[in-house]
Amino acid sequence: SSSLYEQIGGQQTIDRIVDNFIRQIEYDPHIIEFFLESDIDRFRSKLSEHICAFSGGPCVYSGDSMQDVHAGMHITESDFNRTVDLLIDAMTEAGLSHPQQNKMLALFVPMRRQMIYR
Ligand code: HEM
């Protein structure tokens, strides 16, 4: 059986998800606050690589650990859920089906422990 990466259409679709997600973040008056000092080009490339690697694509993630990256941000459960909602919107815009979205979320939502209240 093919990987989720292949099922959704590979790197092209992931890049579309990431671009949509960044736009959603920019429109969100609360979540944008977390990114005001960030290098968005780096975020775009590392997040794209991260999603590729975790969905079974050919990439090797070269960014920092989820724990290190999000340390000191004091991300609450509500911030996390709100960010996941933006990711869902980004995946919908990129044309992913609901089963594909659920598979993607199942990969990332368990990482919440590495991000919230740190
Ligand atoms: C499943 C959820 C999430 C995943 C998979 C994820 C993944 C990532 C990745 C791969 C990076 C780039 C790391 C690097 O540059 O080495 C990153 C950076 C970042 N993330 Fe997340 N993230 C998630 C949730 C969140 C949430 C909920 C927030 C805040 C509300 C957040 C805020 C940030 C910020 C501000 C950066 C940029 C850090 C910097 O400027 O150095 N992330 N994230």
Backbone and ligand atoms as CSV (ligand in chain L), in Angstrom:
chain,resi,resn,atom,element,x,y,z
A,1,SER,N,N,0.848,-1.207,0.000
A,1,SER,CA,C,0.000,0.000,0.000
A,1,SER,C,C,0.878,1.250,0.000
A,2,SER,N,N,0.421,2.284,-0.679
A,2,SER,CA,C,1.249,3.479,-0.812
A,2,SER,C,C,1.188,4.327,0.450
A,3,SER,N,N,2.199,5.180,0.597
A,3,SER,CA,C,2.276,6.048,1.776
A,3,SER,C,C,1.235,7.163,1.671
A,4,LEU,N,N,0.948,7.780,2.810
A,4,LEU,CA,C,0.053,8.937,2.823
A,4,LEU,C,C,0.620,10.033,1.909
A,5,TYR,N,N,1.958,10.179,1.957
A,5,TYR,CA,C,2.651,11.142,1.085
A,5,TYR,C,C,2.247,10.953,-0.383
A,6,GLU,N,N,2.288,9.701,-0.844
A,6,GLU,CA,C,1.918,9.417,-2.237
A,6,GLU,C,C,0.420,9.617,-2.469
A,7,GLN,N,N,-0.395,9.165,-1.504
A,7,GLN,CA,C,-1.860,9.267,-1.658
A,7,GLN,C,C,-2.330,10.710,-1.861
A,8,ILE,N,N,-1.671,11.654,-1.168
A,8,ILE,CA,C,-2.147,13.040,-1.283
A,8,ILE,C,C,-1.542,13.773,-2.482
A,9,GLY,N,N,-0.561,13.182,-3.143
A,9,GLY,CA,C,0.006,13.814,-4.325
A,9,GLY,C,C,1.412,14.347,-4.145
A,10,GLY,N,N,2.094,13.893,-3.079
A,10,GLY,CA,C,3.515,14.195,-2.928
A,10,GLY,C,C,3.844,15.629,-2.530
A,11,GLN,N,N,5.083,16.006,-2.846
A,11,GLN,CA,C,5.643,17.276,-2.374
A,11,GLN,C,C,4.830,18.495,-2.805
A,12,GLN,N,N,4.296,18.423,-4.026
A,12,GLN,CA,C,3.524,19.549,-4.553
A,12,GLN,C,C,2.344,19.876,-3.628
A,13,THR,N,N,1.653,18.832,-3.177
A,13,THR,CA,C,0.495,19.025,-2.298
A,13,THR,C,C,0.944,19.497,-0.919
A,14,ILE,N,N,2.057,18.950,-0.434
A,14,ILE,CA,C,2.557,19.374,0.880
A,14,ILE,C,C,2.937,20.850,0.852
A,15,ASP,N,N,3.591,21.279,-0.222
A,15,ASP,CA,C,3.952,22.694,-0.326
A,15,ASP,C,C,2.705,23.576,-0.344
A,16,ARG,N,N,1.643,23.079,-0.979
A,16,ARG,CA,C,0.392,23.835,-1.010
A,16,ARG,C,C,-0.220,23.918,0.401
A,17,ILE,N,N,-0.194,22.790,1.122
A,17,ILE,CA,C,-0.716,22.789,2.501
A,17,ILE,C,C,0.049,23.811,3.347
A,18,VAL,N,N,1.381,23.785,3.224
A,18,VAL,CA,C,2.215,24.665,4.053
A,18,VAL,C,C,1.967,26.142,3.701
A,19,ASP,N,N,1.852,26.454,2.419
A,19,ASP,CA,C,1.560,27.842,2.019
A,19,ASP,C,C,0.196,28.279,2.556
A,20,ASN,N,N,-0.804,27.412,2.429
A,20,ASN,CA,C,-2.141,27.735,2.945
A,20,ASN,C,C,-2.109,27.940,4.462
A,21,PHE,N,N,-1.355,27.059,5.131
A,21,PHE,CA,C,-1.255,27.111,6.600
A,21,PHE,C,C,-0.625,28.436,7.042
A,22,ILE,N,N,0.440,28.849,6.361
A,22,ILE,CA,C,1.104,30.117,6.701
A,22,ILE,C,C,0.141,31.288,6.486
A,23,ARG,N,N,-0.626,31.229,5.409
A,23,ARG,CA,C,-1.608,32.301,5.165
A,23,ARG,C,C,-2.672,32.312,6.274
A,24,GLN,N,N,-3.142,31.116,6.664
A,24,GLN,CA,C,-4.126,31.023,7.756
A,24,GLN,C,C,-3.557,31.609,9.053
A,25,ILE,N,N,-2.282,31.314,9.334
A,25,ILE,CA,C,-1.634,31.836,10.547
A,25,ILE,C,C,-1.576,33.361,10.479
A,26,GLU,N,N,-1.230,33.883,9.294
A,26,GLU,CA,C,-1.113,35.341,9.144
A,26,GLU,C,C,-2.452,36.044,9.379
A,27,TYR,N,N,-3.556,35.362,9.071
A,27,TYR,CA,C,-4.898,35.951,9.255
A,27,TYR,C,C,-5.416,35.776,10.673
A,28,ASP,N,N,-4.740,34.968,11.495
A,28,ASP,CA,C,-5.257,34.695,12.833
A,28,ASP,C,C,-4.603,35.639,13.844
A,29,PRO,N,N,-5.370,36.571,14.384
A,29,PRO,CA,C,-4.781,37.605,15.243
A,29,PRO,C,C,-4.110,37.052,16.513
A,30,HIS,N,N,-4.491,35.877,16.936
A,30,HIS,CA,C,-3.860,35.293,18.135
A,30,HIS,C,C,-2.624,34.465,17.780
A,31,ILE,N,N,-2.765,33.563,16.818
A,31,ILE,CA,C,-1.663,32.650,16.495
A,31,ILE,C,C,-0.488,33.389,15.844
A,32,ILE,N,N,-0.775,34.432,15.081
A,32,ILE,CA,C,0.317,35.198,14.447
A,32,ILE,C,C,1.299,35.735,15.484
A,33,GLU,N,N,0.794,36.030,16.687
A,33,GLU,CA,C,1.649,36.564,17.755
A,33,GLU,C,C,2.870,35.673,18.033
A,34,PHE,N,N,2.677,34.369,17.922
A,34,PHE,CA,C,3.771,33.439,18.196
A,34,PHE,C,C,4.881,33.539,17.144
A,35,PHE,N,N,4.523,33.998,15.955
A,35,PHE,CA,C,5.447,33.953,14.816
A,35,PHE,C,C,6.086,35.294,14.478
A,36,LEU,N,N,5.812,36.332,15.284
A,36,LEU,CA,C,6.252,37.673,14.899
A,36,LEU,C,C,7.769,37.790,14.727
A,37,GLU,N,N,8.532,37.003,15.482
A,37,GLU,CA,C,9.998,37.096,15.395
A,37,GLU,C,C,10.595,35.973,14.561
A,38,SER,N,N,9.749,35.172,13.939
A,38,SER,CA,C,10.245,33.973,13.255
A,38,SER,C,C,10.700,34.244,11.830
A,39,ASP,N,N,11.614,33.419,11.400
A,39,ASP,CA,C,12.070,33.420,10.004
A,39,ASP,C,C,11.081,32.524,9.233
A,40,ILE,N,N,10.167,33.155,8.515
A,40,ILE,CA,C,9.068,32.408,7.885
A,40,ILE,C,C,9.569,31.519,6.745
A,41,ASP,N,N,10.630,31.934,6.072
A,41,ASP,CA,C,11.180,31.072,5.002
A,41,ASP,C,C,11.725,29.768,5.587
A,42,ARG,N,N,12.374,29.888,6.741
A,42,ARG,CA,C,12.870,28.676,7.397
A,42,ARG,C,C,11.687,27.824,7.858
A,43,PHE,N,N,10.694,28.451,8.487
A,43,PHE,CA,C,9.512,27.723,8.953
A,43,PHE,C,C,8.862,26.977,7.785
A,44,ARG,N,N,8.704,27.659,6.647
A,44,ARG,CA,C,8.084,27.038,5.468
A,44,ARG,C,C,8.875,25.795,5.041
A,45,SER,N,N,10.197,25.930,4.951
A,45,SER,CA,C,10.983,24.809,4.430
A,45,SER,C,C,11.088,23.664,5.442
A,46,LYS,N,N,11.251,23.996,6.735
A,46,LYS,CA,C,11.362,22.918,7.745
A,46,LYS,C,C,10.027,22.217,7.969
A,47,LEU,N,N,8.937,22.963,7.934
A,47,LEU,CA,C,7.630,22.329,8.148
A,47,LEU,C,C,7.288,21.421,6.971
A,48,SER,N,N,7.609,21.883,5.776
A,48,SER,CA,C,7.357,21.088,4.584
A,48,SER,C,C,8.139,19.764,4.638
A,49,GLU,N,N,9.393,19.868,5.034
A,49,GLU,CA,C,10.252,18.692,5.167
A,49,GLU,C,C,9.732,17.734,6.251
A,50,HIS,N,N,9.269,18.328,7.347
A,50,HIS,CA,C,8.755,17.562,8.487
A,50,HIS,C,C,7.508,16.761,8.079
A,51,ILE,N,N,6.589,17.428,7.385
A,51,ILE,CA,C,5.357,16.748,6.954
A,51,ILE,C,C,5.696,15.660,5.936
A,52,CYS,N,N,6.607,15.960,5.017
A,52,CYS,CA,C,7.051,14.967,4.029
A,52,CYS,C,C,7.607,13.731,4.723
A,53,ALA,N,N,8.524,13.944,5.663
A,53,ALA,CA,C,9.174,12.814,6.344
A,53,ALA,C,C,8.156,11.980,7.124
A,54,PHE,N,N,7.255,12.652,7.867
A,54,PHE,CA,C,6.317,11.910,8.720
A,54,PHE,C,C,5.199,11.241,7.946
A,55,SER,N,N,4.919,11.710,6.731
A,55,SER,CA,C,3.848,11.086,5.956
A,55,SER,C,C,4.387,9.977,5.047
A,56,GLY,N,N,5.676,9.656,5.201
A,56,GLY,CA,C,6.235,8.537,4.447
A,56,GLY,C,C,6.910,8.930,3.151
A,57,GLY,N,N,7.192,10.217,2.998
A,57,GLY,CA,C,7.884,10.699,1.804
A,57,GLY,C,C,9.391,10.518,1.919
A,58,PRO,N,N,10.116,10.915,0.872
A,58,PRO,CA,C,11.552,10.678,0.804
A,58,PRO,C,C,12.421,11.666,1.576
A,59,CYS,N,N,11.817,12.649,2.263
A,59,CYS,CA,C,12.626,13.676,2.927
A,59,CYS,C,C,13.214,13.186,4.240
A,60,VAL,N,N,14.319,13.803,4.619
A,60,VAL,CA,C,14.883,13.616,5.948
A,60,VAL,C,C,14.734,14.963,6.657
A,61,TYR,N,N,14.078,14.960,7.797
A,61,TYR,CA,C,13.853,16.208,8.528
A,61,TYR,C,C,15.172,16.736,9.083
A,62,SER,N,N,15.497,17.988,8.736
A,62,SER,CA,C,16.771,18.564,9.167
A,62,SER,C,C,16.586,19.696,10.178
A,63,GLY,N,N,15.362,19.898,10.650
A,63,GLY,CA,C,15.109,20.970,11.619
A,63,GLY,C,C,15.381,20.525,13.042
A,64,ASP,N,N,15.023,21.381,13.982
A,64,ASP,CA,C,15.233,21.090,15.403
A,64,ASP,C,C,14.093,20.222,15.934
A,65,SER,N,N,14.305,19.628,17.119
A,65,SER,CA,C,13.280,18.755,17.704
A,65,SER,C,C,12.056,19.592,18.080
A,66,MET,N,N,10.895,18.951,18.046
A,66,MET,CA,C,9.644,19.639,18.367
A,66,MET,C,C,9.694,20.224,19.777
A,67,GLN,N,N,10.356,19.499,20.673
A,67,GLN,CA,C,10.491,19.955,22.051
A,67,GLN,C,C,11.328,21.247,22.135
A,68,ASP,N,N,12.477,21.246,21.470
A,68,ASP,CA,C,13.360,22.421,21.506
A,68,ASP,C,C,12.715,23.622,20.817
A,69,VAL,N,N,12.092,23.375,19.650
A,69,VAL,CA,C,11.529,24.481,18.866
A,69,VAL,C,C,10.447,25.213,19.663
A,70,HIS,N,N,9.588,24.472,20.333
A,70,HIS,CA,C,8.415,25.072,20.959
A,70,HIS,C,C,8.622,25.392,22.447
A,71,ALA,N,N,9.836,25.137,22.949
A,71,ALA,CA,C,10.121,25.425,24.356
A,71,ALA,C,C,10.078,26.930,24.601
A,72,GLY,N,N,9.496,27.331,25.735
A,72,GLY,CA,C,9.442,28.742,26.098
A,72,GLY,C,C,8.306,29.503,25.448
A,73,MET,N,N,7.547,28.856,24.563
A,73,MET,CA,C,6.421,29.545,23.908
A,73,MET,C,C,5.169,29.522,24.769
A,74,HIS,N,N,5.145,28.664,25.783
A,74,HIS,CA,C,3.974,28.534,26.660
A,74,HIS,C,C,2.689,28.316,25.868
A,75,ILE,N,N,2.734,27.401,24.939
A,75,ILE,CA,C,1.573,27.070,24.107
A,75,ILE,C,C,0.547,26.342,24.980
A,76,THR,N,N,-0.680,26.850,25.009
A,76,THR,CA,C,-1.741,26.202,25.783
A,76,THR,C,C,-2.459,25.183,24.899
A,77,GLU,N,N,-3.306,24.390,25.561
A,77,GLU,CA,C,-4.127,23.425,24.847
A,77,GLU,C,C,-5.003,24.136,23.805
A,78,SER,N,N,-5.534,25.276,24.201
A,78,SER,CA,C,-6.406,26.032,23.307
A,78,SER,C,C,-5.628,26.605,22.117
A,79,ASP,N,N,-4.394,27.083,22.337
A,79,ASP,CA,C,-3.543,27.540,21.214
A,79,ASP,C,C,-3.300,26.378,20.259
A,80,PHE,N,N,-3.003,25.216,20.840
A,80,PHE,CA,C,-2.703,24.041,20.021
A,80,PHE,C,C,-3.914,23.668,19.169
A,81,ASN,N,N,-5.085,23.605,19.808
A,81,ASN,CA,C,-6.299,23.213,19.073
A,81,ASN,C,C,-6.627,24.207,17.971
A,82,ARG,N,N,-6.400,25.476,18.276
A,82,ARG,CA,C,-6.668,26.517,17.291
A,82,ARG,C,C,-5.725,26.374,16.082
A,83,THR,N,N,-4.466,26.031,16.340
A,83,THR,CA,C,-3.492,25.832,15.266
A,83,THR,C,C,-3.856,24.606,14.432
A,84,VAL,N,N,-4.335,23.562,15.101
A,84,VAL,CA,C,-4.783,22.370,14.368
A,84,VAL,C,C,-5.967,22.725,13.469
A,85,ASP,N,N,-6.882,23.580,13.942
A,85,ASP,CA,C,-8.000,24.014,13.095
A,85,ASP,C,C,-7.495,24.730,11.838
A,86,LEU,N,N,-6.437,25.532,11.990
A,86,LEU,CA,C,-5.866,26.238,10.829
A,86,LEU,C,C,-5.244,25.237,9.852
A,87,LEU,N,N,-4.620,24.192,10.417
A,87,LEU,CA,C,-4.027,23.152,9.572
A,87,LEU,C,C,-5.122,22.384,8.809
A,88,ILE,N,N,-6.245,22.136,9.484
A,88,ILE,CA,C,-7.368,21.459,8.822
A,88,ILE,C,C,-7.882,22.317,7.658
A,89,ASP,N,N,-8.036,23.616,7.891
A,89,ASP,CA,C,-8.469,24.513,6.819
A,89,ASP,C,C,-7.473,24.479,5.658
A,90,ALA,N,N,-6.175,24.455,6.004
A,90,ALA,CA,C,-5.120,24.446,4.978
A,90,ALA,C,C,-5.180,23.155,4.154
A,91,MET,N,N,-5.469,22.042,4.823
A,91,MET,CA,C,-5.562,20.758,4.110
A,91,MET,C,C,-6.820,20.707,3.251
A,92,THR,N,N,-7.920,21.264,3.752
A,92,THR,CA,C,-9.163,21.317,2.965
A,92,THR,C,C,-8.931,22.116,1.692
A,93,GLU,N,N,-8.290,23.276,1.846
A,93,GLU,CA,C,-7.982,24.135,0.696
A,93,GLU,C,C,-7.091,23.435,-0.321
A,94,ALA,N,N,-6.227,22.537,0.174
A,94,ALA,CA,C,-5.311,21.827,-0.729
A,94,ALA,C,C,-5.978,20.591,-1.334
A,95,GLY,N,N,-7.242,20.354,-0.990
A,95,GLY,CA,C,-8.007,19.288,-1.633
A,95,GLY,C,C,-7.913,17.909,-0.995
A,96,LEU,N,N,-7.390,17.824,0.233
A,96,LEU,CA,C,-7.317,16.512,0.893
A,96,LEU,C,C,-8.714,16.053,1.315
A,97,SER,N,N,-8.977,14.772,1.162
A,97,SER,CA,C,-10.250,14.195,1.604
A,97,SER,C,C,-10.256,14.132,3.129
A,98,HIS,N,N,-11.430,13.896,3.703
A,98,HIS,CA,C,-11.500,13.779,5.172
A,98,HIS,C,C,-10.679,12.615,5.699
A,99,PRO,N,N,-10.736,11.425,5.072
A,99,PRO,CA,C,-9.878,10.334,5.558
A,99,PRO,C,C,-8.385,10.685,5.493
A,100,GLN,N,N,-7.975,11.378,4.436
A,100,GLN,CA,C,-6.565,11.788,4.328
A,100,GLN,C,C,-6.212,12.790,5.432
A,101,GLN,N,N,-7.119,13.726,5.697
A,101,GLN,CA,C,-6.883,14.710,6.763
A,101,GLN,C,C,-6.757,14.013,8.114
A,102,ASN,N,N,-7.632,13.036,8.330
A,102,ASN,CA,C,-7.594,12.318,9.609
A,102,ASN,C,C,-6.287,11.550,9.781
A,103,LYS,N,N,-5.796,10.979,8.691
A,103,LYS,CA,C,-4.515,10.260,8.769
A,103,LYS,C,C,-3.383,11.233,9.096
A,104,MET,N,N,-3.426,12.402,8.464
A,104,MET,CA,C,-2.398,13.412,8.723
A,104,MET,C,C,-2.458,13.850,10.190
A,105,LEU,N,N,-3.650,14.135,10.680
A,105,LEU,CA,C,-3.796,14.592,12.067
A,105,LEU,C,C,-3.342,13.520,13.047
A,106,ALA,N,N,-3.601,12.260,12.701
A,106,ALA,CA,C,-3.194,11.167,13.593
A,106,ALA,C,C,-1.671,11.106,13.734
A,107,LEU,N,N,-0.948,11.611,12.730
A,107,LEU,CA,C,0.518,11.632,12.796
A,107,LEU,C,C,1.015,12.765,13.700
A,108,PHE,N,N,0.291,13.903,13.675
A,108,PHE,CA,C,0.816,15.099,14.335
A,108,PHE,C,C,0.234,15.372,15.717
A,109,VAL,N,N,-1.019,15.005,15.898
A,109,VAL,CA,C,-1.645,15.333,17.181
A,109,VAL,C,C,-0.940,14.664,18.378
A,110,PRO,N,N,-0.436,13.429,18.230
A,110,PRO,CA,C,0.301,12.841,19.360
A,110,PRO,C,C,1.562,13.616,19.757
A,111,MET,N,N,2.046,14.517,18.884
A,111,MET,CA,C,3.232,15.318,19.211
A,111,MET,C,C,2.892,16.452,20.168
A,112,ARG,N,N,1.598,16.639,20.459
A,112,ARG,CA,C,1.174,17.768,21.294
A,112,ARG,C,C,1.910,17.813,22.633
A,113,ARG,N,N,2.205,16.634,23.184
A,113,ARG,CA,C,2.897,16.583,24.484
A,113,ARG,C,C,4.271,17.232,24.423
A,114,GLN,N,N,4.876,17.247,23.221
A,114,GLN,CA,C,6.209,17.853,23.085
A,114,GLN,C,C,6.129,19.374,22.947
A,115,MET,N,N,4.903,19.891,22.798
A,115,MET,CA,C,4.754,21.323,22.512
A,115,MET,C,C,4.031,22.116,23.571
A,116,ILE,N,N,2.999,21.524,24.187
A,116,ILE,CA,C,2.188,22.380,25.055
A,116,ILE,C,C,2.733,22.452,26.484
A,117,TYR,N,N,2.504,23.625,27.085
A,117,TYR,CA,C,2.948,23.930,28.452
A,117,TYR,C,C,4.461,23.752,28.602
A,118,ARG,N,N,5.226,24.240,27.597
A,118,ARG,CA,C,6.686,24.135,27.684
A,118,ARG,C,C,7.343,25.498,27.488
L,1,HEM,C1,C,1.186,19.418,15.353
L,1,HEM,C2,C,1.541,20.653,15.579
L,1,HEM,C3,C,2.842,21.297,15.177
L,1,HEM,C4,C,3.869,20.854,14.358
L,1,HEM,C5,C,3.984,19.523,13.627
L,1,HEM,C6,C,4.855,21.907,14.331
L,1,HEM,C7,C,6.038,21.835,13.609
L,1,HEM,C8,C,6.978,22.829,13.539
L,1,HEM,C9,C,8.196,22.771,12.754
L,1,HEM,C10,C,8.646,21.568,11.906
L,1,HEM,C11,C,8.847,23.931,12.922
L,1,HEM,C12,C,10.204,24.353,12.294
L,1,HEM,C13,C,11.359,23.913,13.191
L,1,HEM,C14,C,12.707,24.463,12.809
L,1,HEM,O1,O,12.776,25.606,12.307
L,1,HEM,O2,O,13.719,23.760,13.021
L,1,HEM,C15,C,8.028,24.754,13.807
L,1,HEM,C16,C,8.338,26.039,14.210
L,1,HEM,C17,C,7.482,26.855,14.920
L,1,HEM,N1,N,6.299,26.499,15.503
L,1,HEM,FE1,FE,5.405,24.704,15.388
L,1,HEM,N2,N,4.444,22.951,15.116
L,1,HEM,C18,C,3.218,22.623,15.644
L,1,HEM,C19,C,2.440,23.373,16.485
L,1,HEM,C20,C,2.699,24.677,16.839
L,1,HEM,C21,C,1.839,25.528,17.660
L,1,HEM,C22,C,0.518,25.059,18.283
L,1,HEM,C23,C,2.425,26.748,17.730
L,1,HEM,C24,C,1.976,28.014,18.421
L,1,HEM,C25,C,0.718,28.307,18.660
L,1,HEM,C26,C,3.681,26.665,16.990
L,1,HEM,C27,C,4.578,27.697,16.824
L,1,HEM,C28,C,5.768,27.620,16.126
L,1,HEM,C29,C,6.658,28.760,15.923
L,1,HEM,C30,C,6.452,30.194,16.437
L,1,HEM,C31,C,7.741,28.282,15.167
L,1,HEM,C32,C,8.947,29.090,14.671
L,1,HEM,C33,C,10.053,28.982,15.662
L,1,HEM,C34,C,11.224,29.899,15.356
L,1,HEM,O3,O,11.007,31.016,14.913
L,1,HEM,O4,O,12.379,29.466,15.575
L,1,HEM,N3,N,3.814,25.402,16.471
L,1,HEM,N4,N,6.903,24.061,14.173
